[in-house]
Amino acid sequence: MALLSIRVGTNDVEKARAFYDATFAALDYPVTAPAAGMPVALYRLPGGINFIAGAARDGQPATHANGGTILFSADNDAQVRAWHAAGLAHGGRSEGEPEPKPQARGAFGAYLRDPDGNKLGVFCGLKFG
């Protein structure tokens, strides 16, 4: 089994696109144009996983997951800082400044909420297991 995509809800695709274009650019992740007529922001992440921000399919307002956090990797501490700064400049709010995190065995990381409240994190050197 393989993970194919991660999708977060947004109530404003253009605002989400500005946020994710900026934060993913800080990590050197490429922006991907969605297929014509798809009202989403789409990114192909390293390893072939798609990251999508789009409206809820049931037509209801998008809400964030309580307790859910999506983590991305950075190549170095400078990318973590750049990602955090880009997010703050594009409508995100800080959930943890860039610094060594004790809950991640001292790995350097930062947390943000995107404009819709989805919690994201970026770490350099975080290993599981």
C-alpha atoms as one frame of an Amber mdcrd trajectory, in Angstrom:
protein
   0.000   0.000   0.000   1.244   3.516  -0.783   0.100   6.949   0.307  -1.162
   8.776  -2.804  -2.268  12.165  -1.520  -3.016  14.395   1.415  -5.907  16.825
   1.088  -6.776  19.678   3.410  -9.935  21.705   3.217 -10.018  25.389   2.392
 -12.763  27.967   2.157 -10.646  30.197  -0.112  -8.556  28.334  -2.706  -6.708
  31.464  -3.861  -5.680  32.347  -0.304  -4.613  28.741   0.300  -2.674  28.725
  -2.993  -0.763  31.893  -1.995   0.088  30.340   1.388   1.195  26.964   0.005
   3.023  28.435  -3.016   5.132  30.494  -0.599   5.722  27.839   2.054   6.496
  25.041  -0.420   8.826  27.351  -2.386  10.805  27.815   0.850  11.317  24.021
   0.884  12.133  23.876  -2.856   8.964  21.863  -3.555   7.588  22.565  -7.053
   4.195  24.123  -7.700   1.980  21.965  -9.936  -0.834  23.312 -12.076  -4.052
  21.351 -11.499  -6.042  20.041 -14.448  -8.334  22.584 -16.093 -11.537  23.057
 -14.151 -10.164  21.670 -10.858 -10.667  24.368  -8.192  -7.753  23.231  -6.008
  -4.149  24.062  -5.201  -2.027  21.023  -6.136   1.578  20.119  -5.292   3.539
  16.980  -6.175   5.819  16.319  -3.228   9.070  14.354  -3.250   8.296  10.646
  -3.331   5.248  11.068  -5.566   2.675  12.102  -2.955   0.205  14.803  -3.971
  -0.749  17.571  -1.542  -4.085  19.207  -2.337  -5.956  22.142  -0.812  -9.553
  22.412  -1.943 -13.127  23.025  -0.876 -14.963  20.297   1.011 -16.698  18.031
  -1.494 -19.943  17.990   0.489 -20.378  21.742   0.008 -20.086  22.464   3.721
 -17.472  24.872   5.111 -13.999  23.353   5.465 -12.735  22.866   9.006  -9.372
  21.730  10.329  -8.681  18.439  12.083  -8.458  18.646  15.860  -5.255  16.855
  16.815  -4.115  16.450  13.209  -0.693  17.685  12.095   0.951  17.230   8.700
   4.758  17.201   8.802   7.137  18.031   5.962  10.900  17.679   5.825  13.430
  20.440   5.294  17.035  20.087   4.196  18.388  22.474   6.834  17.497  24.905
   9.623  17.467  27.846   7.184  14.663  26.197   5.176  12.660  25.708   8.372
  13.027  29.412   9.182  12.178  30.424   5.588   9.094  28.171   5.564   7.843
  29.655   8.845   8.447  33.242   7.683   6.754  32.602   4.320   3.726  31.154
   6.071   3.404  34.106   8.451   3.699  36.506   5.496   0.908  34.697   3.628
  -1.877  34.442   6.188  -0.604  31.666   8.470  -0.181  31.878  12.224   2.583
  30.433  14.331   2.007  27.326  16.427   5.702  27.018  17.323   8.713  29.137
  16.428  11.682  27.630  14.535  13.896  25.992  17.191  15.041  22.609  18.486
  11.902  20.819  19.685  12.137  18.582  22.770   9.082  16.582  21.637  11.069
  15.686  18.478  14.263  14.605  20.280  15.810  18.010  19.630  15.218  18.097
  15.852  14.959  21.647  14.518  11.395  22.458  13.542   8.500  24.896  13.421
   4.714  24.769  13.302   2.099  26.891  11.519  -1.635  26.973  11.008  -2.587
  27.680   7.401  -5.266  30.331   6.695  -7.995  27.699   7.273  -6.534  26.436
  10.565  -4.860  23.231   9.333  -1.775  22.501  11.462   1.503  21.947   9.629
   5.060  21.359  10.746   8.482  21.321   9.129  11.534  19.599  10.602  15.155
  19.184   9.680  16.680  15.936  10.903  13.543  14.374  12.398  13.699  10.583
  12.354  10.961   8.181  13.369  11.696   4.819  14.902
